[in-house]
């Protein structure tokens, strides 16, 4: 049980190393990667969802127990 597991682990590690070499991993910074940052639209959406969550919570706490089905 131990020997096949070890051999398969070594084979998988070698495959991973070969795949990383073929993709030039670590050679230089990849150009297709970019750092993400929040923009104005993102802040508006997050604020909108926060307002919606507070409104639903307030409705649940102070609202009427009526089941609404669209």
PQR file of N, CA, C, O and H, with PARSE charges and radii, in Angstrom:
ATOM      1  N   UNK A   1       0.817  -1.188   0.000 -0.4000 1.5000
ATOM      2  CA  UNK A   1       0.000   0.000   0.000 -0.0000 2.0000
ATOM      3  C   UNK A   1       0.865   1.257   0.000  0.5500 1.7000
ATOM      4  O   UNK A   1       0.531   2.237  -0.666 -0.5500 1.4000
ATOM      5  N   UNK A   2       1.954   1.238   0.729 -0.4000 1.5000
ATOM      6  CA  UNK A   2       2.801   2.419   0.838 -0.0000 2.0000
ATOM      7  C   UNK A   2       3.596   2.646  -0.450  0.5500 1.7000
ATOM      8  O   UNK A   2       3.742   3.785  -0.893 -0.5500 1.4000
ATOM      9  H   UNK A   2       2.225   0.442   1.270  0.4000 1.0000
ATOM     10  N   UNK A   3       4.099   1.589  -1.040 -0.4000 1.5000
ATOM     11  CA  UNK A   3       4.941   1.730  -2.234 -0.0000 2.0000
ATOM     12  C   UNK A   3       4.148   2.286  -3.418  0.5500 1.7000
ATOM     13  O   UNK A   3       4.615   3.240  -4.040 -0.5500 1.4000
ATOM     14  H   UNK A   3       3.980   0.664  -0.680  0.4000 1.0000
ATOM     15  N   UNK A   4       2.982   1.747  -3.764 -0.4000 1.5000
ATOM     16  CA  UNK A   4       2.239   2.344  -4.878 -0.0000 2.0000
ATOM     17  C   UNK A   4       1.841   3.802  -4.623  0.5500 1.7000
ATOM     18  O   UNK A   4       1.839   4.618  -5.544 -0.5500 1.4000
ATOM     19  H   UNK A   4       2.602   0.972  -3.258  0.4000 1.0000
ATOM     20  N   UNK A   5       1.510   4.119  -3.385 -0.4000 1.5000
ATOM     21  CA  UNK A   5       1.156   5.487  -3.055 -0.0000 2.0000
ATOM     22  C   UNK A   5       2.346   6.420  -3.246  0.5500 1.7000
ATOM     23  O   UNK A   5       2.199   7.514  -3.790 -0.5500 1.4000
ATOM     24  H   UNK A   5       1.512   3.456  -2.637  0.4000 1.0000
ATOM     25  N   UNK A   6       3.520   5.990  -2.803 -0.4000 1.5000
ATOM     26  CA  UNK A   6       4.725   6.800  -2.948 -0.0000 2.0000
ATOM     27  C   UNK A   6       5.101   6.969  -4.410  0.5500 1.7000
ATOM     28  O   UNK A   6       5.446   8.068  -4.843 -0.5500 1.4000
ATOM     29  H   UNK A   6       3.640   5.101  -2.361  0.4000 1.0000
ATOM     30  N   UNK A   7       5.035   5.887  -5.171 -0.4000 1.5000
ATOM     31  CA  UNK A   7       5.383   5.954  -6.593 -0.0000 2.0000
ATOM     32  C   UNK A   7       4.424   6.867  -7.336  0.5500 1.7000
ATOM     33  O   UNK A   7       4.855   7.680  -8.154 -0.5500 1.4000
ATOM     34  H   UNK A   7       4.754   4.994  -4.819  0.4000 1.0000
ATOM     35  N   UNK A   8       3.125   6.746  -7.067 -0.4000 1.5000
ATOM     36  CA  UNK A   8       2.150   7.613  -7.728 -0.0000 2.0000
ATOM     37  C   UNK A   8       2.340   9.075  -7.327  0.5500 1.7000
ATOM     38  O   UNK A   8       2.153   9.967  -8.155 -0.5500 1.4000
ATOM     39  H   UNK A   8       2.774   6.086  -6.403  0.4000 1.0000
ATOM     40  N   UNK A   9       2.705   9.331  -6.085 -0.4000 1.5000
ATOM     41  CA  UNK A   9       2.969  10.698  -5.651 -0.0000 2.0000
ATOM     42  C   UNK A   9       4.170  11.286  -6.382  0.5500 1.7000
ATOM     43  O   UNK A   9       4.143  12.446  -6.792 -0.5500 1.4000
ATOM     44  H   UNK A   9       2.857   8.606  -5.413  0.4000 1.0000
ATOM     45  N   UNK A  10       5.218  10.491  -6.545 -0.4000 1.5000
ATOM     46  CA  UNK A  10       6.401  10.974  -7.265 -0.0000 2.0000
ATOM     47  C   UNK A  10       6.090  11.231  -8.739  0.5500 1.7000
ATOM     48  O   UNK A  10       6.571  12.208  -9.312 -0.5500 1.4000
ATOM     49  H   UNK A  10       5.240   9.549  -6.212  0.4000 1.0000
ATOM     50  N   UNK A  11       5.299  10.372  -9.345 -0.4000 1.5000
ATOM     51  CA  UNK A  11       4.918  10.561 -10.749 -0.0000 2.0000
ATOM     52  C   UNK A  11       4.082  11.824 -10.900  0.5500 1.7000
ATOM     53  O   UNK A  11       4.297  12.610 -11.824 -0.5500 1.4000
ATOM     54  H   UNK A  11       4.908   9.578  -8.879  0.4000 1.0000
ATOM     55  N   UNK A  12       3.122  12.021  -9.988 -0.4000 1.5000
ATOM     56  CA  UNK A  12       2.297  13.224 -10.038 -0.0000 2.0000
ATOM     57  C   UNK A  12       3.131  14.482  -9.807  0.5500 1.7000
ATOM     58  O   UNK A  12       2.895  15.504 -10.451 -0.5500 1.4000
ATOM     59  H   UNK A  12       2.947  11.383  -9.238  0.4000 1.0000
ATOM     60  N   UNK A  13       4.090  14.421  -8.910 -0.4000 1.5000
ATOM     61  CA  UNK A  13       4.959  15.567  -8.655 -0.0000 2.0000
ATOM     62  C   UNK A  13       5.793  15.893  -9.885  0.5500 1.7000
ATOM     63  O   UNK A  13       5.996  17.062 -10.213 -0.5500 1.4000
ATOM     64  H   UNK A  13       4.282  13.590  -8.386  0.4000 1.0000
ATOM     65  N   UNK A  14       6.273  14.866 -10.561 -0.4000 1.5000
ATOM     66  CA  UNK A  14       7.045  15.085 -11.779 -0.0000 2.0000
ATOM     67  C   UNK A  14       6.174  15.688 -12.873  0.5500 1.7000
ATOM     68  O   UNK A  14       6.622  16.574 -13.600 -0.5500 1.4000
ATOM     69  H   UNK A  14       6.108  13.916 -10.295  0.4000 1.0000
ATOM     70  N   UNK A  15       4.936  15.220 -12.997 -0.4000 1.5000
ATOM     71  CA  UNK A  15       4.018  15.790 -13.985 -0.0000 2.0000
ATOM     72  C   UNK A  15       3.733  17.256 -13.688  0.5500 1.7000
ATOM     73  O   UNK A  15       3.678  18.080 -14.601 -0.5500 1.4000
ATOM     74  H   UNK A  15       4.571  14.501 -12.406  0.4000 1.0000
ATOM     75  N   UNK A  16       3.554  17.574 -12.428 -0.4000 1.5000
ATOM     76  CA  UNK A  16       3.310  18.961 -12.046 -0.0000 2.0000
ATOM     77  C   UNK A  16       4.524  19.831 -12.343  0.5500 1.7000
ATOM     78  O   UNK A  16       4.379  20.947 -12.842 -0.5500 1.4000
ATOM     79  H   UNK A  16       3.599  16.905 -11.687  0.4000 1.0000
ATOM     80  N   UNK A  17       5.707  19.337 -12.046 -0.4000 1.5000
ATOM     81  CA  UNK A  17       6.932  20.095 -12.322 -0.0000 2.0000
ATOM     82  C   UNK A  17       7.107  20.316 -13.818  0.5500 1.7000
ATOM     83  O   UNK A  17       7.492  21.406 -14.242 -0.5500 1.4000
ATOM     84  H   UNK A  17       5.825  18.430 -11.640  0.4000 1.0000
ATOM     85  N   UNK A  18       6.831  19.302 -14.613 -0.4000 1.5000
ATOM     86  CA  UNK A  18       6.923  19.455 -16.072 -0.0000 2.0000
ATOM     87  C   UNK A  18       5.908  20.463 -16.589  0.5500 1.7000
ATOM     88  O   UNK A  18       6.229  21.276 -17.456 -0.5500 1.4000
ATOM     89  H   UNK A  18       6.519  18.417 -14.268  0.4000 1.0000
ATOM     90  N   UNK A  19       4.691  20.417 -16.070 -0.4000 1.5000
ATOM     91  CA  UNK A  19       3.675  21.368 -16.502 -0.0000 2.0000
ATOM     92  C   UNK A  19       4.071  22.799 -16.144  0.5500 1.7000
ATOM     93  O   UNK A  19       3.844  23.725 -16.923 -0.5500 1.4000
ATOM     94  H   UNK A  19       4.430  19.756 -15.366  0.4000 1.0000
ATOM     95  N   UNK A  20       4.665  22.975 -14.960 -0.4000 1.5000
ATOM     96  CA  UNK A  20       5.100  24.310 -14.563 -0.0000 2.0000
ATOM     97  C   UNK A  20       6.253  24.785 -15.438  0.5500 1.7000
ATOM     98  O   UNK A  20       6.317  25.966 -15.780 -0.5500 1.4000
ATOM     99  H   UNK A  20       4.850  22.222 -14.328  0.4000 1.0000
ATOM    100  N   UNK A  21       7.157  23.893 -15.802 -0.4000 1.5000
ATOM    101  CA  UNK A  21       8.255  24.265 -16.696 -0.0000 2.0000
ATOM    102  C   UNK A  21       7.741  24.640 -18.079  0.5500 1.7000
ATOM    103  O   UNK A  21       8.221  25.601 -18.680 -0.5500 1.4000
ATOM    104  H   UNK A  21       7.105  22.934 -15.524  0.4000 1.0000
ATOM    105  N   UNK A  22       6.776  23.894 -18.584 -0.4000 1.5000
ATOM    106  CA  UNK A  22       6.240  24.182 -19.911 -0.0000 2.0000
ATOM    107  C   UNK A  22       5.527  25.528 -19.956  0.5500 1.7000
ATOM    108  O   UNK A  22       5.485  26.171 -21.005 -0.5500 1.4000
ATOM    109  H   UNK A  22       6.386  23.114 -18.096  0.4000 1.0000
ATOM    110  N   UNK A  23       4.975  25.952 -18.848 -0.4000 1.5000
ATOM    111  CA  UNK A  23       4.275  27.232 -18.799 -0.0000 2.0000
ATOM    112  C   UNK A  23       5.204  28.369 -18.338  0.5500 1.7000
ATOM    113  O   UNK A  23       4.742  29.479 -18.074 -0.5500 1.4000
ATOM    114  H   UNK A  23       5.009  25.429 -17.996  0.4000 1.0000
ATOM    115  N   UNK A  24       6.471  28.098 -18.245 -0.4000 1.5000
ATOM    116  CA  UNK A  24       7.486  29.086 -17.854 -0.0000 2.0000
ATOM    117  C   UNK A  24       7.188  29.678 -16.491  0.5500 1.7000
ATOM    118  O   UNK A  24       7.298  30.888 -16.291 -0.5500 1.4000
ATOM    119  H   UNK A  24       6.847  27.196 -18.460  0.4000 1.0000
ATOM    120  N   UNK A  25       6.813  28.824 -15.560 -0.4000 1.5000
ATOM    121  CA  UNK A  25       6.497  29.294 -14.207 -0.0000 2.0000
ATOM    122  C   UNK A  25       7.756  29.810 -13.547  0.5500 1.7000
ATOM    123  O   UNK A  25       8.774  29.120 -13.500 -0.5500 1.4000
ATOM    124  H   UNK A  25       6.724  27.842 -15.723  0.4000 1.0000
ATOM    125  N   UNK A  26       7.683  31.028 -13.037 -0.4000 1.5000
ATOM    126  CA  UNK A  26       8.802  31.621 -12.328 -0.0000 2.0000
ATOM    127  C   UNK A  26       9.817  32.303 -13.231  0.5500 1.7000
ATOM    128  O   UNK A  26      10.767  32.906 -12.732 -0.5500 1.4000
ATOM    129  H   UNK A  26       6.856  31.589 -13.075  0.4000 1.0000
ATOM    130  N   UNK A  27       9.642  32.226 -14.547 -0.4000 1.5000
ATOM    131  CA  UNK A  27      10.613  32.847 -15.440 -0.0000 2.0000
ATOM    132  C   UNK A  27      10.501  34.361 -15.415  0.5500 1.7000
ATOM    133  O   UNK A  27      11.513  35.059 -15.358 -0.5500 1.4000
ATOM    134  H   UNK A  27       8.870  31.737 -14.952  0.4000 1.0000
ATOM    135  N   UNK A  28       9.285  34.872 -15.458 -0.4000 1.5000
ATOM    136  CA  UNK A  28       9.035  36.302 -15.407 -0.0000 2.0000
ATOM    137  C   UNK A  28       7.588  36.511 -15.001  0.5500 1.7000
ATOM    138  O   UNK A  28       6.822  35.556 -14.874 -0.5500 1.4000
ATOM    139  H   UNK A  28       8.463  34.305 -15.505  0.4000 1.0000
ATOM    140  N   UNK A  29       7.227  37.754 -14.801 -0.4000 1.5000
ATOM    141  CA  UNK A  29       5.854  38.042 -14.407 -0.0000 2.0000
ATOM    142  C   UNK A  29       4.930  37.812 -15.597  0.5500 1.7000
ATOM    143  O   UNK A  29       5.213  38.246 -16.714 -0.5500 1.4000
ATOM    144  H   UNK A  29       7.850  38.530 -14.904  0.4000 1.0000
ATOM    145  N   UNK A  30       3.843  37.136 -15.345 -0.4000 1.5000
ATOM    146  CA  UNK A  30       2.899  36.861 -16.417 -0.0000 2.0000
ATOM    147  C   UNK A  30       2.134  38.129 -16.757  0.5500 1.7000
ATOM    148  O   UNK A  30       1.706  38.870 -15.872 -0.5500 1.4000
ATOM    149  H   UNK A  30       3.613  36.784 -14.438  0.4000 1.0000
ATOM    150  N   UNK A  31       1.969  38.364 -18.043 -0.4000 1.5000
ATOM    151  CA  UNK A  31       1.334  39.603 -18.466 -0.0000 2.0000
ATOM    152  C   UNK A  31      -0.183  39.533 -18.357  0.5500 1.7000
ATOM    153  O   UNK A  31      -0.834  40.571 -18.237 -0.5500 1.4000
ATOM    154  H   UNK A  31       2.316  37.762 -18.761  0.4000 1.0000
ATOM    155  N   UNK A  32      -0.759  38.342 -18.394 -0.4000 1.5000
ATOM    156  CA  UNK A  32      -2.218  38.243 -18.366 -0.0000 2.0000
ATOM    157  C   UNK A  32      -2.775  38.366 -16.959  0.5500 1.7000
ATOM    158  O   UNK A  32      -3.986  38.494 -16.783 -0.5500 1.4000
ATOM    159  H   UNK A  32      -0.231  37.498 -18.492  0.4000 1.0000
ATOM    160  N   UNK A  33      -1.912  38.329 -15.960 -0.4000 1.5000
ATOM    161  CA  UNK A  33      -2.380  38.497 -14.587 -0.0000 2.0000
ATOM    162  C   UNK A  33      -2.418  39.979 -14.248  0.5500 1.7000
ATOM    163  O   UNK A  33      -1.484  40.724 -14.545 -0.5500 1.4000
ATOM    164  H   UNK A  33      -0.928  38.224 -16.104  0.4000 1.0000
ATOM    165  N   UNK A  34      -3.520  40.397 -13.618 -0.4000 1.5000
ATOM    166  CA  UNK A  34      -3.612  41.790 -13.195 -0.0000 2.0000
ATOM    167  C   UNK A  34      -4.163  41.841 -11.789  0.5500 1.7000
ATOM    168  O   UNK A  34      -4.899  40.953 -11.358 -0.5500 1.4000
ATOM    169  H   UNK A  34      -4.279  39.793 -13.377  0.4000 1.0000
ATOM    170  N   UNK A  35      -3.802  42.877 -11.092 -0.4000 1.5000
ATOM    171  CA  UNK A  35      -4.259  43.045  -9.724 -0.0000 2.0000
ATOM    172  C   UNK A  35      -5.649  43.677  -9.738  0.5500 1.7000
ATOM    173  O   UNK A  35      -5.873  44.709 -10.371 -0.5500 1.4000
ATOM    174  H   UNK A  35      -3.205  43.598 -11.442  0.4000 1.0000
ATOM    175  N   UNK A  36      -6.562  43.043  -9.038 -0.4000 1.5000
ATOM    176  CA  UNK A  36      -7.921  43.548  -8.999 -0.0000 2.0000
ATOM    177  C   UNK A  36      -8.077  44.565  -7.885  0.5500 1.7000
ATOM    178  O   UNK A  36      -7.481  44.439  -6.816 -0.5500 1.4000
ATOM    179  H   UNK A  36      -6.380  42.205  -8.524  0.4000 1.0000
ATOM    180  N   UNK A  37      -8.889  45.573  -8.155 -0.4000 1.5000
ATOM    181  CA  UNK A  37      -9.191  46.567  -7.131 -0.0000 2.0000
ATOM    182  C   UNK A  37     -10.632  47.027  -7.322  0.5500 1.7000
ATOM    183  O   UNK A  37     -11.184  46.952  -8.420 -0.5500 1.4000
ATOM    184  H   UNK A  37      -9.374  45.676  -9.023  0.4000 1.0000
ATOM    185  N   UNK A  38     -11.226  47.503  -6.237 -0.4000 1.5000
ATOM    186  CA  UNK A  38     -12.601  47.969  -6.292 -0.0000 2.0000
ATOM    187  C   UNK A  38     -12.672  49.278  -7.057  0.5500 1.7000
ATOM    188  O   UNK A  38     -11.819  50.154  -6.916 -0.5500 1.4000
ATOM    189  H   UNK A  38     -10.777  47.564  -5.346  0.4000 1.0000
ATOM    190  N   UNK A  39     -13.713  49.388  -7.872 -0.4000 1.5000
ATOM    191  CA  UNK A  39     -13.991  50.629  -8.573 -0.0000 2.0000
ATOM    192  C   UNK A  39     -15.261  51.251  -8.020  0.5500 1.7000
ATOM    193  O   UNK A  39     -15.822  50.758  -7.041 -0.5500 1.4000
ATOM    194  H   UNK A  39     -14.406  48.676  -7.987  0.4000 1.0000
ATOM    195  N   UNK A  40     -15.718  52.330  -8.641 -0.4000 1.5000
ATOM    196  CA  UNK A  40     -16.910  53.018  -8.186 -0.0000 2.0000
ATOM    197  C   UNK A  40     -18.153  52.143  -8.265  0.5500 1.7000
ATOM    198  O   UNK A  40     -18.973  52.150  -7.348 -0.5500 1.4000
ATOM    199  H   UNK A  40     -15.263  52.730  -9.436  0.4000 1.0000
ATOM    200  N   UNK A  41     -18.302  51.393  -9.347 -0.4000 1.5000
ATOM    201  CA  UNK A  41     -19.455  50.517  -9.512 -0.0000 2.0000
ATOM    202  C   UNK A  41     -19.487  49.444  -8.443  0.5500 1.7000
ATOM    203  O   UNK A  41     -20.559  49.094  -7.948 -0.5500 1.4000
ATOM    204  H   UNK A  41     -17.635  51.387 -10.093  0.4000 1.0000
ATOM    205  N   UNK A  42     -18.335  48.921  -8.083 -0.4000 1.5000
ATOM    206  CA  UNK A  42     -18.267  47.888  -7.048 -0.0000 2.0000
ATOM    207  C   UNK A  42     -18.750  48.427  -5.704  0.5500 1.7000
ATOM    208  O   UNK A  42     -19.493  47.753  -4.991 -0.5500 1.4000
ATOM    209  H   UNK A  42     -17.465  49.205  -8.485  0.4000 1.0000
ATOM    210  N   UNK A  43     -18.327  49.641  -5.362 -0.4000 1.5000
ATOM    211  CA  UNK A  43     -18.757  50.229  -4.097 -0.0000 2.0000
ATOM    212  C   UNK A  43     -20.261  50.485  -4.094  0.5500 1.7000
ATOM    213  O   UNK A  43     -20.923  50.281  -3.076 -0.5500 1.4000
ATOM    214  H   UNK A  43     -17.723  50.188  -5.941  0.4000 1.0000
ATOM    215  N   UNK A  44     -20.807  50.934  -5.230 -0.4000 1.5000
ATOM    216  CA  UNK A  44     -22.252  51.167  -5.316 -0.0000 2.0000
ATOM    217  C   UNK A  44     -23.012  49.864  -5.148  0.5500 1.7000
ATOM    218  O   UNK A  44     -24.015  49.832  -4.435 -0.5500 1.4000
ATOM    219  H   UNK A  44     -20.270  51.100  -6.057  0.4000 1.0000
ATOM    220  N   UNK A  45     -22.564  48.790  -5.782 -0.4000 1.5000
ATOM    221  CA  UNK A  45     -23.232  47.496  -5.657 -0.0000 2.0000
ATOM    222  C   UNK A  45     -23.162  46.953  -4.234  0.5500 1.7000
ATOM    223  O   UNK A  45     -24.158  46.447  -3.716 -0.5500 1.4000
ATOM    224  H   UNK A  45     -21.749  48.816  -6.361  0.4000 1.0000
ATOM    225  N   UNK A  46     -22.015  47.049  -3.606 -0.4000 1.5000
ATOM    226  CA  UNK A  46     -21.875  46.565  -2.228 -0.0000 2.0000
ATOM    227  C   UNK A  46     -22.769  47.382  -1.296  0.5500 1.7000
ATOM    228  O   UNK A  46     -23.420  46.825  -0.412 -0.5500 1.4000
ATOM    229  H   UNK A  46     -21.206  47.459  -4.027  0.4000 1.0000
ATOM    230  N   UNK A  47     -22.801  48.698  -1.491 -0.4000 1.5000
ATOM    231  CA  UNK A  47     -23.666  49.542  -0.664 -0.0000 2.0000
ATOM    232  C   UNK A  47     -25.133  49.198  -0.907  0.5500 1.7000
ATOM    233  O   UNK A  47     -25.925  49.171   0.035 -0.5500 1.4000
ATOM    234  H   UNK A  47     -22.272  49.150  -2.208  0.4000 1.0000
ATOM    235  N   UNK A  48     -25.502  48.935  -2.162 -0.4000 1.5000
ATOM    236  CA  UNK A  48     -26.880  48.564  -2.474 -0.0000 2.0000
ATOM    237  C   UNK A  48     -27.285  47.265  -1.804  0.5500 1.7000
ATOM    238  O   UNK A  48     -28.380  47.168  -1.250 -0.5500 1.4000
ATOM    239  H   UNK A  48     -24.859  48.958  -2.927  0.4000 1.0000
ATOM    240  N   UNK A  49     -26.426  46.280  -1.846 -0.4000 1.5000
ATOM    241  CA  UNK A  49     -26.723  45.008  -1.193 -0.0000 2.0000
ATOM    242  C   UNK A  49     -26.771  45.163   0.331  0.5500 1.7000
ATOM    243  O   UNK A  49     -27.563  44.496   0.996 -0.5500 1.4000
ATOM    244  H   UNK A  49     -25.536  46.358  -2.296  0.4000 1.0000
ATOM    245  N   UNK A  50     -25.937  46.031   0.877 -0.4000 1.5000
ATOM    246  CA  UNK A  50     -25.978  46.273   2.323 -0.0000 2.0000
ATOM    247  C   UNK A  50     -27.295  46.941   2.715  0.5500 1.7000
ATOM    248  O   UNK A  50     -27.893  46.582   3.730 -0.5500 1.4000
ATOM    249  H   UNK A  50     -25.293  46.573   0.337  0.4000 1.0000
ATOM    250  N   UNK A  51     -27.751  47.911   1.917 -0.4000 1.5000
ATOM    251  CA  UNK A  51     -29.036  48.559   2.192 -0.0000 2.0000
ATOM    252  C   UNK A  51     -30.164  47.550   2.069  0.5500 1.7000
ATOM    253  O   UNK A  51     -31.076  47.542   2.896 -0.5500 1.4000
ATOM    254  H   UNK A  51     -27.266  48.203   1.093  0.4000 1.0000
ATOM    255  N   UNK A  52     -30.119  46.703   1.056 -0.4000 1.5000
ATOM    256  CA  UNK A  52     -31.134  45.667   0.882 -0.0000 2.0000
ATOM    257  C   UNK A  52     -31.150  44.707   2.068  0.5500 1.7000
ATOM    258  O   UNK A  52     -32.223  44.327   2.536 -0.5500 1.4000
ATOM    259  H   UNK A  52     -29.378  46.709   0.384  0.4000 1.0000
ATOM    260  N   UNK A  53     -29.991  44.314   2.555 -0.4000 1.5000
ATOM    261  CA  UNK A  53     -29.913  43.399   3.692 -0.0000 2.0000
ATOM    262  C   UNK A  53     -30.478  44.053   4.948  0.5500 1.7000
ATOM    263  O   UNK A  53     -31.195  43.405   5.711 -0.5500 1.4000
ATOM    264  H   UNK A  53     -29.119  44.623   2.175  0.4000 1.0000
ATOM    265  N   UNK A  54     -30.164  45.324   5.173 -0.4000 1.5000
ATOM    266  CA  UNK A  54     -30.696  46.025   6.344 -0.0000 2.0000
ATOM    267  C   UNK A  54     -32.208  46.177   6.221  0.5500 1.7000
ATOM    268  O   UNK A  54     -32.923  46.032   7.212 -0.5500 1.4000
ATOM    269  H   UNK A  54     -29.581  45.850   4.554  0.4000 1.0000
ATOM    270  N   UNK A  55     -32.706  46.466   5.015 -0.4000 1.5000
ATOM    271  CA  UNK A  55     -34.147  46.614   4.813 -0.0000 2.0000
ATOM    272  C   UNK A  55     -34.875  45.297   5.059  0.5500 1.7000
ATOM    273  O   UNK A  55     -35.929  45.280   5.694 -0.5500 1.4000
ATOM    274  H   UNK A  55     -32.125  46.583   4.210  0.4000 1.0000
ATOM    275  N   UNK A  56     -34.326  44.209   4.568 -0.4000 1.5000
ATOM    276  CA  UNK A  56     -34.958  42.906   4.786 -0.0000 2.0000
ATOM    277  C   UNK A  56     -34.925  42.541   6.268  0.5500 1.7000
ATOM    278  O   UNK A  56     -35.901  42.009   6.798 -0.5500 1.4000
ATOM    279  H   UNK A  56     -33.470  44.222   4.053  0.4000 1.0000
ATOM    280  N   UNK A  57     -33.828  42.818   6.926 -0.4000 1.5000
ATOM    281  CA  UNK A  57     -33.727  42.544   8.357 -0.0000 2.0000
ATOM    282  C   UNK A  57     -34.720  43.388   9.157  0.5500 1.7000
ATOM    283  O   UNK A  57     -35.372  42.887  10.073 -0.5500 1.4000
ATOM    284  H   UNK A  57     -33.035  43.249   6.496  0.4000 1.0000
ATOM    285  N   UNK A  58     -34.829  44.672   8.805 -0.4000 1.5000
ATOM    286  CA  UNK A  58     -35.780  45.545   9.495 -0.0000 2.0000
ATOM    287  C   UNK A  58     -37.205  45.075   9.237  0.5500 1.7000
ATOM    288  O   UNK A  58     -38.032  45.080  10.149 -0.5500 1.4000
ATOM    289  H   UNK A  58     -34.299  45.079   8.061  0.4000 1.0000
ATOM    290  N   UNK A  59     -37.499  44.673   8.017 -0.4000 1.5000
ATOM    291  CA  UNK A  59     -38.832  44.160   7.715 -0.0000 2.0000
ATOM    292  C   UNK A  59     -39.122  42.901   8.518  0.5500 1.7000
ATOM    293  O   UNK A  59     -40.233  42.707   9.011 -0.5500 1.4000
ATOM    294  H   UNK A  59     -36.827  44.668   7.276  0.4000 1.0000
ATOM    295  N   UNK A  60     -38.121  42.056   8.641 -0.4000 1.5000
ATOM    296  CA  UNK A  60     -38.302  40.799   9.385 -0.0000 2.0000
ATOM    297  C   UNK A  60     -38.532  41.083  10.866  0.5500 1.7000
ATOM    298  O   UNK A  60     -39.348  40.419  11.505 -0.5500 1.4000
ATOM    299  H   UNK A  60     -37.218  42.213   8.240  0.4000 1.0000
ATOM    300  N   UNK A  61     -37.824  42.056  11.410 -0.4000 1.5000
ATOM    301  CA  UNK A  61     -37.948  42.351  12.833 -0.0000 2.0000
ATOM    302  C   UNK A  61     -39.230  43.143  13.121  0.5500 1.7000
ATOM    303  O   UNK A  61     -39.960  42.815  14.056 -0.5500 1.4000
ATOM    304  H   UNK A  61     -37.161  42.595  10.891  0.4000 1.0000
ATOM    305  N   UNK A  62     -39.507  44.186  12.320 -0.4000 1.5000
ATOM    306  CA  UNK A  62     -40.620  45.084  12.601 -0.0000 2.0000
ATOM    307  C   UNK A  62     -41.831  44.860  11.701  0.5500 1.7000
ATOM    308  O   UNK A  62     -42.892  45.441  11.933 -0.5500 1.4000
ATOM    309  H   UNK A  62     -38.914  44.453  11.560  0.4000 1.0000
ATOM    310  N   UNK A  63     -41.683  44.031  10.687 -0.4000 1.5000
ATOM    311  CA  UNK A  63     -42.740  43.884   9.699 -0.0000 2.0000
ATOM    312  C   UNK A  63     -43.841  42.951  10.120  0.5500 1.7000
ATOM    313  O   UNK A  63     -43.825  42.374  11.207 -0.5500 1.4000
ATOM    314  H   UNK A  63     -40.822  43.560  10.499  0.4000 1.0000
ATOM    315  N   UNK A  64     -44.796  42.817   9.233 -0.4000 1.5000
ATOM    316  CA  UNK A  64     -45.943  41.963   9.443 -0.0000 2.0000
ATOM    317  C   UNK A  64     -45.573  40.555   9.010  0.5500 1.7000
ATOM    318  O   UNK A  64     -44.807  40.375   8.064 -0.5500 1.4000
ATOM    319  H   UNK A  64     -44.809  43.285   8.350  0.4000 1.0000
ATOM    320  N   UNK A  65     -46.111  39.564   9.692 -0.4000 1.5000
ATOM    321  CA  UNK A  65     -45.819  38.179   9.321 -0.0000 2.0000
ATOM    322  C   UNK A  65     -46.733  37.732   8.190  0.5500 1.7000
ATOM    323  O   UNK A  65     -47.618  36.898   8.379 -0.5500 1.4000
ATOM    324  H   UNK A  65     -46.733  39.710  10.461  0.4000 1.0000
ATOM    325  N   UNK A  66     -46.508  38.290   7.035 -0.4000 1.5000
ATOM    326  CA  UNK A  66     -47.298  37.944   5.862 -0.0000 2.0000
ATOM    327  C   UNK A  66     -46.367  37.251   4.871  0.5500 1.7000
ATOM    328  O   UNK A  66     -45.261  37.716   4.598 -0.5500 1.4000
ATOM    329  H   UNK A  66     -45.789  38.967   6.882  0.4000 1.0000
ATOM    330  N   UNK A  67     -46.841  36.140   4.349 -0.4000 1.5000
ATOM    331  CA  UNK A  67     -46.042  35.427   3.359 -0.0000 2.0000
ATOM    332  C   UNK A  67     -46.313  36.045   2.007  0.5500 1.7000
ATOM    333  O   UNK A  67     -47.463  36.112   1.571 -0.5500 1.4000
ATOM    334  H   UNK A  67     -47.740  35.763   4.571  0.4000 1.0000
ATOM    335  N   UNK A  68     -45.278  36.492   1.346 -0.4000 1.5000
ATOM    336  CA  UNK A  68     -45.399  37.116   0.037 -0.0000 2.0000
ATOM    337  C   UNK A  68     -44.928  36.145  -1.028  0.5500 1.7000
ATOM    338  O   UNK A  68     -43.794  35.667  -0.986 -0.5500 1.4000
ATOM    339  H   UNK A  68     -44.345  36.438   1.701  0.4000 1.0000
ATOM    340  N   UNK A  69     -45.789  35.857  -1.973 -0.4000 1.5000
ATOM    341  CA  UNK A  69     -45.432  34.950  -3.064 -0.0000 2.0000
ATOM    342  C   UNK A  69     -45.637  35.720  -4.364  0.5500 1.7000
ATOM    343  O   UNK A  69     -46.746  36.185  -4.624 -0.5500 1.4000
ATOM    344  H   UNK A  69     -46.710  36.245  -2.007  0.4000 1.0000
ATOM    345  N   UNK A  70     -44.639  35.862  -5.156 -0.4000 1.5000
ATOM    346  CA  UNK A  70     -44.782  36.625  -6.411 -0.0000 2.0000
ATOM    347  C   UNK A  70     -45.645  35.877  -7.412  0.5500 1.7000
ATOM    348  O   UNK A  70     -45.872  36.366  -8.518 -0.5500 1.4000
ATOM    349  H   UNK A  70     -43.737  35.484  -4.944  0.4000 1.0000
TER
END
